[in-house]
Amino acid sequence: MADSFHFSVNIISRGKGKSAVASAAYISGEKIKNEWDGVTHDYTKKQGVISKEIFLPDHAPEEYKDRKTLWNSVELFEKNSNAQLARNFIISLPKELSIEENKKMIEEYVQNNFVKEGMIVDLAIHDESREGNQNIHAHIMTIVRPINEDGTWGQKSKKEYILDEKGEKILNKNGKPKTRKVELTTWNDKGNVEKWRENFSDLCNKYLSKNNIEKRVDHRSFKRQGIKQIPTIHLGASSSAMERKGIRTEKGDINREIKKQNELLKNIGNEIKKITSWLAEFKDKLKESYKEYKDQSKKQIENESGLFNLYEYLSFYQEMQENNRAELSFYGKRNKAIYDLKRYASGINYLRENKIKTISDLQGHINNLRSKNTEIYKTIKENSQKIEDLNKCLAYAKTVRKTKAIYQEYESKKIFKESFYKNNQKEIDQHIRARTLIEKISGKKNLKEKEWLGEIKNLEDEISKLNTESEKIRERYKEINHIKYAVEVVNKEYDIDLSIKIDKAIKRGEKESIIEKIKEYKQDSDNFNKKRQSAKDYYKNQER
């Protein structure tokens, strides 16, 4: 299967307390003063910036190659307090490629997808991992306001009058002409993010293939790929930094449990495929013998696999192992005898504990295991999402407490309220937004950090317990595989055409065991090779 990858896109907006200059300083590791609000953003101590470069379309002023000039020009041109300033991308790069190949690939990507469309692009490549190339990713900032051919800032959109069939303006209830917003670029088109993700996926696979690397990526989510996999939760900057230093964090532990569950899901899924495929082949062979008996009842046909008693298969397999020990040394015989006896006892106990007698019983048991594992997967996925949401609430609660004093002062103002808001807009807007999001996620207005932390702990414990359940299911499949192997060995050893005995049983209206017939032949002779040959001859004669 192809791997998924991180590709996030968002708008840098003043309305959300963000700044294009601050973002540019962060991704480049530079110190830049924002001329719009006078705040200096210093990220010169930031480590892990591998490369940084600004790409211009042909008609853009050359002076915008300077990061400080470019983003201050954007900030100063946008006058509104809720202005959209830039589009921001964070894209994970394949660690299998060298840094040079990743740099070449992402530069080709921004040229073909953004610069050709007239956007200015600020690109930086980061890798904060101590090992090097283990957490390599790209930060991309693009302008959202187009540049005119003369190098000046253009319009994002325009208003257009809505006309009737006669070409006259349609009026609203207030008597004013109705208008609609018309975008002047395709940069905000619906479907762009999907297109950008797919284009990156295609280019990434091209570079992986060119470098003879088997790995492939897919821009679609696990769900859209039809893959049962639980996404990990977002670590955040502080937890990521601690984990990179080898310090375990609570969020990191949750992700380790999720990764453990995903590995179990993969292993159990593979076991289910192998065993269900074997059962299907086994039953298909049986069904061939029923073709001439179409008048048989549906119930009888559905239960055809009930002809085979698994206890008898295990017993006969155990007896066969006694003969296989004959040529071994004394210690070899003893060790194999102990091993065979343990496997036999384990198989018999498993059948008894789970009330399995026939092939059809085994199939029903496997279906139950599959259903149980699916429920575990669903519960862990739901719990992981709840933990993600609660962690967001905790982060927003910190913002609320940090901005509480300013917001309360703003609310208490009777005069000069507007000027106070203008001077403290960032903190006030952050407070309101954090409160709104907490209520939206938790359904509660009050801050319940202690309660949320307790809930996260309970959810973590449940995920850990469910992973233990998945491990038990995996162990059960190991036992089922031994039973499956015993059936295959017995059938192969005696070269039995299963359909012969079924034919006879159906004609008699009985469900006589094949294994019992084999045992009769076993008891008739003292020589193993003669016993085997006589069994083969018997069934060959039945075919005539």
N, C-alpha and C positions, 0 to 999 in steps of 0.2 A: 504494500500500500504506500501511497505518497504521503509525505509528512505535511502537516499544516505549518504555518509560520505566522509570526506577529507582523501585522500591518495595520497601524492605527492612523486615523486621519481626524483632525479637529480644527476648528477655527480659533485663532487667537483674537479675542474680543475684549475691548475695554469694559464692556458691560459685565464681564465675568472677572474683572480685576486683573486682566492679563495685559502684557506689553510686548510689542514686537521687538523692541530694543532689548528687553530683558531676556527674551527667548534667544535672540541672536547672540547675545553675550554668553549665554549658557552653552549653546551648541558649539561655539567657537573657542570657548575658554579665554575670552577677552574681557577687558574693562571698557565699558561704553556708558557715556552719560546720555540719558533720555532728555532731549531738549524740550519735549512737550511738558513734562512735569518736574524736570530738574533732578530726578533721582539717578544716581550712578549705580550701575550694576557691575560688580567686580567678580569675575569667575577665573581670574588668572591662576588661582591655586588648583583649579580643577585638573584632574589627571585623566588620561585615557583618550585625549583627542588625537586621532591618528592623522587626519587630513581635513582641510577645510578649503572651500573655494566657492566663488560666486559666478554663476553662468548668466550671460546676458543675451537676449535676442538682438538681432542686427540693429534695430532702431532705438535701442535703449542707450542713454548717455553713458559714456565710458566711466564717468565719475562714480557710477553706482557699483563699480567693482570694489569700492571701499565700503565695508560693512557699516561703519558708523554713519557715513553719508546716506547710504541707501535707506536704512530703517528709520533714521531721524527724518528723512524726507517723507516717508510714509506716515510717521506719527504726526508731523506738523501739518500735513495736508488734510488729514482726517480730523474734523472739528467736533463731531458728536461724541457724547460721553459713552455711548454704547457702540461705537464704530467697530466694524470688523477690519482687522489690520493685516492679517496674513493667514495662510493655510499651513498647518503644521503636520508633518508626517514623521512617524517612527517606524522603521522597517528593519526586521532582523535579517541578517545576512548569513549565508551558509558558512559555518566554521570549517567545512571540508575544503573550501577554496582558500587560496593564499590571500594575504592582504592585498597584494597587487592585483590579483584577478577580481576580487570583490570591488576594489576601487574602480577598475576599468568597467566592470558590469554596471555599477550604480551610476557612473557618469554617463554611460550609454543610455541608461534608463531615463534619467532626468532630461537629457537632450531630446530624446524621441517623444516623451510624454508631456513635457512642460515647456521647455524652451522653444520648441517648434510651434507651440500654441501661443507664443508671445509672452510667456511668463518669465519673470526674473526668478532665479533659483539660488538659494543659499544652502549649500550642501556641506555637511560635516559627518565624518565617520568616527565612531567611538568604539573603544574596547577597554573596559575597566577591569577585566579579569587579570588575575596575577599570572595565570599560565600563558596568556597571549592567545588571541583569536578564539577565545571560548565564549565570549559574550559580544561578538562584533555586530554592530548595528549602525544604521544610517539615520541621521536627523536631516529632514528637508523642510525648508521654509520657502513658500512661494507667495508672490504678491497676489492680491485678490482684486486690485484695481488695475485696469489695463493702461498701457502707456501709448500715447498718440505717436504718430509717425514723426512728429517734431521733437519727441523726447519729453513732452509734458504729460502730467497725469490726466487720464481720460475719465469718462463716465462709466460707472458700473452698469447702470440701467437708465431707462427713460420712461416717462409716462406716455401712454397712448390713449386717445379718446376711443370709447366704444361706440360704434355707429350702428344704426338700424339698417334695414334693407334698402332704404332710400339714400343712405349715406349721410344721414343726419345724426347729430349727437344724441345719445340716450341720456335722459336726466334722471337723477335719483329723487327720493322723496322730498329732499330739501331744494329741489330745482337746480342743482348743480350738475354739470356733465359728469357721467361716469367715466372712470379711467382704469387702465390696468398697467401693471409693471411689465416692461419688456427688457429682458437681459440683453446686454450688448456683446456678451461673450458666451461661449459654451462652457465656461469654467465651472459653473454651478449646476450643470445639467444633472438630472437624476440618472443614476446608472454610471456616473463617472468613477465612483469609488470601486465598483465592481470591475469596471474596465481597467482601471489602474492596477488593481490587485491581480487580475488575470494576466495583464501585460508583464508585470513583474515576475509572476510565476513562470510564464513561458520563457522569458529571458534567463531567469535563474536556471531552469532545466537545460537550456541551450548551453550555458557555461559549464554546468555540471557534466553534461554529456561530452562536451569538447575536452574536458580535463579527465575523461575516463573515470568519472565517479558515478557509482550505481545509484546513489540517493536521488530521489525526485521529490519536488514539492507540489502542493495543490493549493490554489487560492481559496478553494471552498472550505467551509467549516467541516468538522468531523461529521456532524449530523447530515449535511448535504452530500458528503462522500459515502454515507451509509455505514460509517464506522462507529462502533460503540466505544467511545472513549470519553472520559471525564476531563474537561479542561481544568488546568491548575488555576489557583487563585492568584490575583495580582499581589506581588510582594511589596511594592513600594520602594522608594529610594533608600530609606534607612535599613529595612530588612535585607534588601539586595546587597547593600554595602557590607553588612555584618556577615551574611552568608558567604560572600566572596572572600572574607577574611577567615573563614572556617568557623565562625561563631553560629551555633544553631539558634534559630528563631522560631517563634510559635507558628508564624505563617509558613516558614520553611518546612517545619514538621508536618503541617497539614498537606503541603504539596508532595512531601515524600510518601505520605499515606495514599494520596491520590495516584501517584505514579505506581505505587505498589499494587493498587487495585487495578490500574490499567494493564499492568503486566499479567496479573491473575486473569483478567478478562480475556486477554489475548491467548494465554495458555489453555484456559478452559474452553474457549471457543474453538481452538484447534483440536482439542480432544473430542469435543462434541461432533465436529465435522467428520473426524476419522471414524468414530464409532457409529454414528448415524449412517455414514456411507456404507460401512460394513453390514449393518443391519438391513439396509435397503437392498444391497446385492444379495444377501442371504434370503430375504423374503421374495425378491424377484425370481430367484431360482425355484423357490417353492411354487410360486404362482404359475409357472410354466406347466406344472403338472395338473393344474386345475382347469386349463383351457378347455379340455374335452368334458368337463363336468360343470358346465355353466348353469345347470339346473339346481346346483347346490345352493343352500340358503346363504344370504349375505353374511349372516352371523358366523357361519362356518368358515367362509372364505376369509373374513377379517381375522379369524383366530387360527389361521393355518400354522403360524409359527409356534403355537402352543404344542405342536407335536414333539418338540425337543426339550427334554428335561436336562437342565443345566447341572443338577446334582450328579447325574449319571456321566455327563461329559467330564466333570472334574474328577470323579472317582476313577474313570477309565484312564484319564490323562495321568493320574497319580500312579496307577499300575504300570503304565508305559514307562514312567521314569525309573521304576525298579529295574526293568530290563536294560535301560540305558546306563545304569550304574555298574553293570556286570564287568566291564573291562577296566574299571577304575582301580586305583590303588586302595589299600585299606583306609587311609585317611581321606582319600578322595570320595570313597563310598560313604564314609561316615558324614563328611561335611555336606555332600549332596543330599543324603538322606534327611539330615536335619533341615536343610534349606527347603527341600521338596515338601516335607511334612508341614513346615511353617506356612508355606504358600497354599498348600491344600486346605489346612485348617482355617487360614485367613479367608480363603475364597468361600468355603462352606459357611463360615460364620457370617460373612457379608450377605450371602444369599438368605440365610435364616433371619438375620436382623432386619433385612429390608423386605422380607416376605416375597422373594423372587424365586420362581421355580422354572419358568419357561422363557424362551426368547421373547415372546410377547410381553411377559412380565418385565423383562429387562428393558424393553423399549419404553414401556410406561414409566419405569423408574428413571430412565435418562431424561424423558420429557419433564418429569417433576424436578430433577436437578437443574435442568435448563431454565425452567420457570423461576425456581428459587434464586438462581444466580442473576436472572434478569431483574428481579425485585431488589436484590442487593445493589445492583448497578444503579437502578433508578433512585433508590434511597440515598446512596452516596452522592450522586449527582445533585439531588435536591439539597442535601446538607451542605455541600460545597458552595452552592449558590447562596444559601442562607448565611454562611460564614463570610462570604464576599460582601454581602449586603450589610451585615453587622459591622464589619471592619470599616466600611464606608461611613456608617453612622458614627463610629468612634472618631474617625478623622474629622467629620463635620462637627462633632461635639467640641473638639479641640478648637476649631475655628470660631464656633459660637462663644466659647468662654474667653478666647483671646480678644474678640471684638465686642464683647458684651458691654464694657464700660462706655465705649464711644457710642454704641447704638443707643444705650439708655439715656445718655446725655442728649443725643439727637432727638429722641422721643420726648424728652422733657422740655425741649426748647419751645418757647412761645413766640419769641422774636428772633430774627436773624437765622431762622431754621434753614433757609435755602443756602445761605452763605456757608453755614456749618456743614451742610451736606456736600457742597462743592469742595470744601477743604478736606473732607473725610470720606469722600465717595467710595473709595476702594474698600475700606473697612466696613462701612455700612452695607454696601451691596453684598460683600462676602457674608456678613452676618445673616442678612435676609435670605440669601440663596441657601446657606447651610441649614437654616431652620426649615425652609421649604422642603429641601431634599430629605432631611431626617423624617419629617412627617410623611412624606411620600413613600419612603422605604419602610419605615417601622409602623406607620399608622398612628404614631403618638407624637404629641407636641413636646412633651417633657424629655429631658436628657436622662437616659437610664444606663449610664456607662457600666455600673456594677452588674446590672441585670444582663446587659448585652455580653459582657465578658463571661459571665456564668453560663449563658446560653452557648457561646462559642466553645467553652470547655466541654459542655455536654455533647455538642455536635461532634467535636473532635473524638471524644471517647466512643461515640456510636460508630463513627467511621472506622476506628481501630478495631472494634468488635466485629463489624461487618467484614473487614478484611480477613479476620481470623476465620469467619464462616466460609469465605471464598477459598481460603487455603484448605479447609476441610473438604470442600467440594472437589478441589483438585486432587486430594488424596484418594477420594472415592473413585475418581476416574482411573487412577493407577490400578485399583483393585478390579474395576470393570475391564481394563485392558488385559489383565492376566486371565480373566474368565474368557474373554474374546479369543485370546491366544490359545487357550486350552481347546476350545471348540475347533479352531482352525487346524491345530496339530492332529487331533483325533481324525477329523475328516480327511486330511491329507495323507496320514499314515495308512489308512485303509482304502484310500482311493475310491471313496464311496460316492456313487451317484445318488444324491439325496432324493431325487424325484422317483426312483424305483420304489422305495419303501412307502413313500407317500401314496403312490398309485395303488399299491396293494391295500394300504390302510383305508383309503377312501372307498374302494370297492367292497371292503368288508364292513364299512361303516364304523371302523375302529380308529383309535389313535395309538397304535402300538409303538413302542419306543424302538428306534433303530439301534440305540446303544445296547439294549437288552439282547438283540439278535447278535450283535458283535460279541457280547460277553459269552454267548452260547458257544460260538466258534473258539473263543479263547480257552474255554474250559475243555474243549474236545481234544486238544493237542498239547504236548509238553514242549514242543519246539516252536520258538517264536516265529521263525521264518515260515514254517509250515502254516502256522495260524494266520499269518498275514496273507499268504498266497491263497489259502482256502477261502478267506473272506472275499478276496478279489474275485476268485473264480465263481463264488456264489452269486455275486452281484452281476458279473458278466453274463452268467446263465439267465439271470432274471430279465436281462435286456433283450434276449433272443425271443 
